[in-house]
């Protein structure tokens, strides 16, 4: 479905109209210019990549990837407005191949048309295929928005024709700024005397989603009576928590509770509670959640939270993902249920997860150290003359297929990133490492 009046004689700016005073607060506070846009300075700040495109008067096809409520849809509108280009929007939830082809046909007579597709990850392969030619020929400039990793959900041919830009979660400073500005600038809220004494509950319950945050703020202000003496409404964490329990919507796979429920689901499995995990799984399935999204999260959990304490967990999670991809609903609930129970009741370890995080943090902090000379490749005569690879000890030439030698850069010698967990499987790994390396890594 397309937005109205987009193919009239002159393109109509999408964001400049004043929002209806009866609209929800989040809609009333939607930015109408890039100057009002909050966050994502790496993209739209003075040195941002999208700002540079705008300065050049053109925009490539792009995919905006980020969590709900960080401004993907708004940014798409504003980019088109900034370039004064015709804008048409489709939602992947209710648009089909015919809608895509209709837009492309009309765009042939309207050069520079920006086609925005919300939740592009929900487009089927055939729907995405229908876009390829128009994007490649420049008939339309595509802006896709997704909460899912485009590497998994956007076909390679389309992905190769678009730039992917990641929208970051909004910082605490940005979110509190949105609250403060809404209270002082919104034509309805500014009539009331409201003071925010505590922000934590507003930020926690909204989960970084600006839309959810502003709508929650509106609920709290409307439902809270002003103090009789001062006429002031004071927002506290306790007040927000009480009112949120009464008003928050049911699970919505399109956004509102999507990340809250998946968070509860993952934490229940990590906490070894199969009953809670099955409940949150049921909530997602009844809400129409994509089974592949659930299965992907199980893949991540199997490695992050179970790891080498039970290597079979990752294999089962991988089998689960493949099975639900082939089978789909309704029968996929059986496979997901089996996998969830297995993972929830498995021994747990995050040792490998912590190890790679610590190693990457060290690389970011200290930069890349030089590779030890014995470990270097020597494809040329000069490299051989410099001694590259000459002192390397080929492990299979030694007893037990092991030879003690230095594999880390000299400055990091003895640094331990992997600390085996306290479970039977990893205790065996600890003993083996101690036997090999003695006191070097203090295993």
C-alpha positions as CSV (number, residue, x, y, z in Angstrom):
1,X,0.0,0.0,0.0
2,X,1.4,3.4,-0.9
3,X,1.0,6.7,0.9
4,X,-1.3,9.2,-0.6
5,X,-0.6,12.0,-3.1
6,X,2.9,10.8,-3.9
7,X,2.4,10.8,-7.7
8,X,0.6,14.1,-8.1
9,X,2.1,16.8,-10.3
10,X,4.5,17.9,-7.6
11,X,6.0,15.8,-4.9
12,X,4.7,16.6,-1.4
13,X,7.1,16.8,1.5
14,X,6.2,14.0,3.8
15,X,7.2,15.3,7.2
16,X,6.5,19.0,7.0
17,X,2.7,18.7,7.8
18,X,1.8,19.5,11.4
19,X,0.7,16.3,13.2
20,X,-2.9,15.9,14.4
21,X,-3.3,16.9,18.0
22,X,-5.3,13.8,18.6
23,X,-2.4,11.6,17.4
24,X,-0.3,9.7,20.0
25,X,2.6,11.7,21.5
26,X,5.2,9.7,19.5
27,X,3.5,10.7,16.3
28,X,3.1,14.3,17.4
29,X,6.9,14.4,18.2
30,X,8.0,12.8,15.0
31,X,10.9,15.0,13.6
32,X,10.0,17.1,10.6
33,X,13.6,18.0,9.7
34,X,17.0,16.4,10.0
35,X,17.9,19.1,12.5
36,X,15.2,17.7,14.9
37,X,16.3,14.1,14.4
38,X,17.7,12.6,17.6
39,X,20.6,10.1,17.6
40,X,22.5,8.3,14.8
41,X,25.1,11.1,14.5
42,X,27.4,8.6,12.8
43,X,25.0,8.7,9.9
44,X,23.4,12.2,9.9
45,X,25.8,14.3,12.0
46,X,28.1,16.9,10.4
47,X,30.5,14.2,9.3
48,X,27.9,11.4,8.8
49,X,28.0,9.3,5.7
50,X,24.3,10.0,4.8
51,X,24.9,13.7,5.4
52,X,27.7,13.6,2.8
53,X,25.4,12.0,0.3
54,X,22.8,14.7,0.9
55,X,25.5,17.4,0.4
56,X,26.2,15.8,-3.0
57,X,22.5,15.9,-3.9
58,X,22.0,12.2,-4.3
59,X,21.3,9.1,-2.3
60,X,22.2,5.5,-3.1
61,X,19.9,2.6,-2.3
62,X,20.3,1.7,1.3
63,X,19.2,-0.7,4.0
64,X,18.7,0.7,7.5
65,X,19.2,-2.0,10.1
66,X,18.5,-1.4,13.8
67,X,16.2,-2.2,16.7
68,X,12.7,-0.9,16.9
69,X,12.1,2.8,17.8
70,X,15.5,4.2,16.8
71,X,14.2,6.2,13.8
72,X,14.5,4.1,10.7
73,X,11.1,5.1,9.2
74,X,11.5,8.7,10.2
75,X,15.0,8.9,8.7
76,X,13.8,7.4,5.4
77,X,11.1,10.2,5.2
78,X,13.6,12.9,6.1
79,X,16.2,11.8,3.5
80,X,13.6,12.0,0.7
81,X,12.4,15.3,2.0
82,X,15.9,16.7,2.1
83,X,16.4,15.9,-1.6
84,X,12.9,17.0,-2.5
85,X,12.4,13.6,-4.2
86,X,9.0,11.8,-4.7
87,X,8.4,9.3,-1.9
88,X,6.4,6.1,-1.8
89,X,6.1,3.7,1.1
90,X,5.2,0.0,1.2
91,X,4.9,-2.2,4.2
92,X,6.2,-5.7,3.7
93,X,3.4,-7.0,6.0
94,X,0.6,-6.2,3.5
95,X,2.3,-5.5,0.1
96,X,2.7,-8.0,-2.6
97,X,4.6,-8.3,-5.9
98,X,1.8,-6.5,-7.7
99,X,2.2,-3.5,-5.4
100,X,5.9,-3.4,-6.0
101,X,5.5,-3.5,-9.8
102,X,2.8,-0.8,-9.7
103,X,5.1,1.5,-7.8
104,X,8.0,0.8,-10.3
105,X,5.8,1.4,-13.3
106,X,4.7,4.8,-11.9
107,X,8.2,5.7,-10.9
108,X,9.4,5.5,-14.5
109,X,7.7,8.8,-15.1
110,X,8.9,10.3,-11.8
111,X,12.7,10.3,-11.8
112,X,14.3,10.1,-8.4
113,X,11.4,8.3,-6.7
114,X,12.4,6.9,-3.3
115,X,10.7,3.6,-2.5
116,X,10.7,2.9,1.2
117,X,9.9,-0.7,2.3
118,X,9.3,-1.1,6.0
119,X,10.2,-4.5,7.5
120,X,11.9,-5.5,4.2
121,X,13.0,-8.8,5.9
122,X,9.4,-9.9,5.6
123,X,9.5,-9.7,1.8
124,X,9.7,-13.1,0.1
125,X,12.4,-13.9,-2.4
126,X,10.0,-13.3,-5.3
127,X,9.0,-9.9,-3.9
128,X,12.7,-9.0,-3.5
129,X,13.4,-10.3,-7.0
130,X,10.8,-7.9,-8.3
131,X,12.9,-4.9,-7.1
132,X,16.2,-5.9,-8.6
133,X,15.9,-4.4,-12.1
134,X,14.4,-1.1,-10.9
135,X,17.1,-0.7,-8.3
136,X,19.9,-1.6,-10.6
137,X,18.7,0.8,-13.4
138,X,18.0,3.6,-10.9
139,X,14.3,3.7,-11.6
140,X,13.8,3.8,-7.8
141,X,16.1,4.6,-4.9
142,X,15.4,1.8,-2.4
143,X,15.4,2.5,1.3
144,X,14.6,-0.7,3.3
145,X,14.2,-0.8,7.0
146,X,14.7,-4.0,9.1
147,X,15.2,-5.2,12.6
148,X,16.7,-8.4,11.4
149,X,20.3,-9.0,10.1
150,X,20.1,-8.3,6.3
151,X,22.7,-11.0,5.7
152,X,20.1,-13.5,6.6
153,X,16.9,-11.9,5.3
154,X,17.8,-9.9,2.2
155,X,18.7,-11.8,-0.9
156,X,22.4,-11.4,-2.0
157,X,21.5,-9.9,-5.3
158,X,19.5,-7.1,-3.7
159,X,22.0,-6.7,-0.9
160,X,24.8,-6.2,-3.4
161,X,22.9,-3.3,-4.9
162,X,22.4,-1.4,-1.6
163,X,24.5,0.0,1.2
164,X,23.7,-1.3,4.7
165,X,23.8,1.2,7.5
166,X,23.4,0.2,11.1
167,X,21.3,2.4,13.4
168,X,22.6,2.3,17.0
169,X,20.4,1.9,20.1
170,X,19.6,5.4,21.4
171,X,21.7,6.5,24.4
172,X,20.3,7.3,27.8
173,X,21.1,11.0,27.1
174,X,19.1,11.0,23.8
175,X,16.2,9.2,25.4
176,X,16.0,11.5,28.4
177,X,16.3,14.5,26.1
178,X,13.3,13.2,24.1
179,X,11.3,13.1,27.4
180,X,12.3,16.6,28.5
181,X,11.6,18.1,25.1
182,X,8.2,16.4,24.9
183,X,7.2,17.9,28.2
184,X,8.3,21.4,27.3
185,X,7.5,21.5,23.5
186,X,4.5,19.3,22.9
187,X,1.4,21.5,22.6
188,X,-0.6,19.3,24.9
189,X,1.9,18.2,27.5
190,X,3.4,21.7,27.9
191,X,0.0,22.9,29.3
192,X,0.6,20.6,32.3
193,X,3.0,21.0,35.2
194,X,5.1,17.8,35.0
195,X,8.4,17.0,36.6
196,X,10.3,13.8,36.0
197,X,12.0,12.8,39.3
198,X,13.2,9.4,38.1
199,X,13.9,8.3,34.6
200,X,15.0,4.7,35.1
201,X,11.6,2.9,34.8
202,X,10.6,4.9,31.7
203,X,13.9,4.0,30.0
204,X,13.9,0.3,31.2
205,X,10.3,-0.5,30.3
206,X,10.6,1.2,26.9
207,X,13.8,-0.8,26.2
208,X,15.5,2.0,24.1
209,X,12.4,2.3,21.8
210,X,11.8,6.0,21.4
211,X,8.2,5.5,20.1
212,X,7.4,3.2,23.1
213,X,9.1,5.7,25.5
214,X,7.0,8.7,24.4
215,X,3.7,6.7,24.3
216,X,4.5,5.4,27.8
217,X,5.2,8.9,29.0
218,X,1.9,10.1,27.6
219,X,0.1,7.2,29.4
220,X,1.7,8.1,32.7
221,X,1.0,11.8,32.5
222,X,-2.6,11.3,31.5
223,X,-3.2,8.7,34.2
224,X,-1.5,10.6,37.0
225,X,-3.4,13.3,39.0
226,X,-1.7,16.5,39.8
227,X,-0.8,17.3,43.4
228,X,-3.7,19.3,44.9
229,X,-1.4,21.9,46.5
230,X,1.3,22.4,43.9
231,X,-0.6,21.4,40.8
232,X,2.4,19.4,39.8
233,X,2.6,15.8,38.5
234,X,5.7,14.1,39.7
235,X,6.9,11.0,37.7
236,X,8.7,8.4,39.7
237,X,9.9,4.9,38.9
238,X,7.2,3.4,41.2
239,X,4.4,5.4,39.4
240,X,5.6,4.3,36.0
241,X,5.9,0.7,36.9
242,X,2.4,0.7,38.4
243,X,0.8,2.3,35.4
244,X,2.8,0.3,32.8
245,X,1.5,-2.9,34.2
246,X,-2.0,-1.7,33.5
247,X,-1.5,-0.3,30.1
248,X,1.3,-2.0,28.1
249,X,0.0,-3.8,25.1
250,X,0.1,-7.6,24.4
251,X,3.0,-9.1,22.5
252,X,3.3,-7.6,19.0
253,X,5.7,-9.2,16.6
254,X,5.8,-5.8,14.8
255,X,7.6,-4.0,17.6
256,X,6.1,-3.1,20.9
257,X,7.0,-6.1,23.0
258,X,9.0,-8.0,20.5
259,X,12.3,-7.5,22.2
260,X,10.9,-7.7,25.7
261,X,9.6,-11.2,25.2
262,X,12.6,-12.5,23.3
263,X,14.7,-11.2,26.2
264,X,12.6,-13.0,28.8
265,X,12.8,-16.1,26.6
266,X,16.6,-16.1,26.4
267,X,17.0,-15.3,30.0
268,X,14.7,-18.2,31.0
269,X,16.8,-20.7,29.0
270,X,20.0,-19.2,30.4
271,X,18.6,-19.5,33.9
272,X,17.7,-23.2,33.3
273,X,14.0,-22.8,33.7
274,X,12.3,-24.9,30.9
275,X,8.8,-24.0,32.1
276,X,9.3,-20.2,31.8
277,X,11.1,-20.7,28.5
278,X,8.2,-22.7,27.0
279,X,5.8,-20.1,28.2
280,X,7.6,-17.2,26.4
281,X,8.0,-19.5,23.4
282,X,4.3,-20.0,23.3
283,X,3.7,-16.2,23.6
284,X,5.9,-15.6,20.5
285,X,4.3,-18.4,18.5
286,X,0.7,-17.3,19.4
287,X,1.8,-13.7,18.4
288,X,2.9,-14.9,15.0
289,X,6.6,-14.5,15.5
290,X,8.9,-15.7,12.7
291,X,10.1,-19.2,13.7
292,X,13.4,-18.6,12.0
293,X,14.0,-15.5,14.2
294,X,13.4,-17.7,17.3
295,X,15.7,-20.5,16.0
296,X,18.5,-18.0,15.2
297,X,18.4,-16.8,18.8
298,X,18.6,-20.4,20.0
299,X,21.7,-20.8,17.8
300,X,23.4,-17.8,19.4
301,X,22.4,-19.0,22.9
302,X,23.7,-22.5,22.4
303,X,27.2,-21.1,21.8
304,X,27.1,-18.1,24.1
305,X,25.5,-19.7,27.2
306,X,26.3,-23.4,26.9
307,X,29.4,-23.6,24.7
308,X,31.8,-26.4,25.4
309,X,30.0,-27.5,28.5
310,X,27.8,-29.4,26.1
311,X,28.9,-29.0,22.4
312,X,25.9,-31.0,21.3
313,X,23.7,-28.0,22.1
314,X,25.0,-26.1,19.1
315,X,24.5,-29.0,16.8
316,X,20.9,-29.5,18.0
317,X,20.2,-25.7,17.6
318,X,21.6,-25.9,14.1
319,X,19.4,-28.9,13.3
320,X,16.4,-27.0,14.8
321,X,17.1,-24.0,12.5
322,X,17.3,-26.1,9.4
323,X,14.2,-28.1,10.4
324,X,11.9,-25.1,11.1
325,X,13.1,-23.4,7.9
326,X,12.0,-26.4,5.9
327,X,8.8,-27.3,7.8
328,X,7.4,-23.9,8.9
329,X,4.3,-23.6,11.1
330,X,2.3,-25.1,12.7
331,X,4.5,-28.2,13.2
332,X,7.7,-26.2,13.9
333,X,6.4,-25.6,17.4
334,X,7.3,-29.2,18.3
335,X,10.9,-28.9,17.1
336,X,11.3,-25.5,18.9
337,X,9.8,-26.9,22.1
338,X,12.2,-29.9,22.1
339,X,15.2,-27.7,21.5
340,X,14.2,-25.2,24.1
341,X,13.8,-27.9,26.8
342,X,17.2,-29.4,25.9
343,X,19.0,-26.0,26.0
344,X,17.2,-25.0,29.2
345,X,18.1,-28.2,31.0
346,X,21.7,-28.4,29.7
347,X,24.8,-27.5,31.8
348,X,25.8,-23.9,31.1
349,X,29.1,-22.1,30.4
350,X,29.9,-18.7,28.9
351,X,33.6,-19.3,29.0
352,X,34.1,-19.2,25.2
353,X,31.9,-16.2,24.9
354,X,33.8,-14.3,27.5
355,X,37.1,-15.4,25.9
356,X,36.4,-13.9,22.5
357,X,34.9,-10.7,24.0
358,X,38.0,-10.2,26.1
359,X,40.3,-10.9,23.1
360,X,38.5,-8.4,20.9
361,X,38.5,-5.8,23.6
362,X,42.2,-6.1,24.0
363,X,42.7,-5.8,20.2
364,X,40.6,-2.6,20.1
365,X,42.4,-1.2,23.1
366,X,46.0,-2.1,22.2
367,X,45.9,-2.5,18.4
368,X,47.3,-5.5,16.6
369,X,50.6,-6.9,17.8
370,X,53.2,-8.3,15.5
371,X,53.0,-11.9,14.5
372,X,55.9,-13.9,16.0
373,X,58.6,-14.7,13.4
374,X,58.3,-18.5,13.6
375,X,54.6,-18.3,12.8
376,X,54.9,-16.1,9.8
377,X,54.4,-17.3,6.2
378,X,57.5,-17.3,4.0
379,X,56.4,-17.3,0.3
380,X,59.4,-15.3,-1.0
381,X,63.2,-15.6,-0.8
382,X,63.5,-12.4,1.2
383,X,61.1,-13.6,3.8
384,X,63.0,-16.8,4.1
385,X,66.2,-14.9,4.5
386,X,64.6,-12.9,7.3
387,X,63.9,-16.1,9.1
388,X,60.1,-16.2,8.7
389,X,58.8,-19.6,9.8
390,X,62.2,-21.2,10.4
391,X,61.8,-21.9,14.1
392,X,58.3,-23.1,13.9
393,X,57.8,-26.6,15.5
394,X,55.3,-28.7,13.6
395,X,53.1,-30.2,16.4
396,X,52.5,-33.5,14.7
397,X,56.3,-34.2,14.7
398,X,56.3,-34.4,18.5
399,X,55.0,-36.8,21.1
400,X,51.3,-36.4,21.8
401,X,51.1,-34.0,18.8
402,X,52.3,-31.2,21.0
403,X,55.4,-29.0,21.2
404,X,55.5,-26.1,23.7
405,X,56.2,-22.9,21.8
406,X,55.0,-19.3,21.7
407,X,51.9,-18.5,19.6
408,X,51.0,-15.1,21.1
409,X,52.9,-11.9,20.4
410,X,55.7,-11.4,22.8
411,X,54.0,-8.6,24.7
412,X,51.0,-10.8,25.4
413,X,52.9,-14.0,26.4
414,X,51.0,-15.9,29.0
415,X,47.7,-13.9,28.6
416,X,44.7,-16.2,29.2
417,X,41.4,-15.4,27.4
418,X,39.8,-18.8,27.8
419,X,39.0,-19.9,31.3
420,X,37.1,-23.2,31.2
421,X,33.8,-23.3,33.1
422,X,33.1,-25.3,36.2
423,X,31.4,-28.3,34.6
424,X,32.5,-31.9,33.8
425,X,33.2,-31.3,30.1
426,X,35.3,-28.2,30.5
427,X,37.1,-29.5,33.6
428,X,38.5,-32.2,31.3
429,X,39.6,-29.4,29.0
430,X,41.2,-27.5,31.9
431,X,43.2,-30.6,32.9
432,X,44.4,-31.1,29.3
433,X,45.5,-27.5,29.0
434,X,47.3,-27.7,32.3
435,X,49.1,-30.9,31.1
436,X,50.2,-29.1,27.9
437,X,51.1,-25.7,29.1
438,X,52.0,-26.2,32.8
439,X,52.1,-22.9,34.7
440,X,52.2,-20.7,31.6
441,X,48.5,-19.9,31.5
442,X,47.8,-20.8,35.1
443,X,45.3,-23.5,34.3
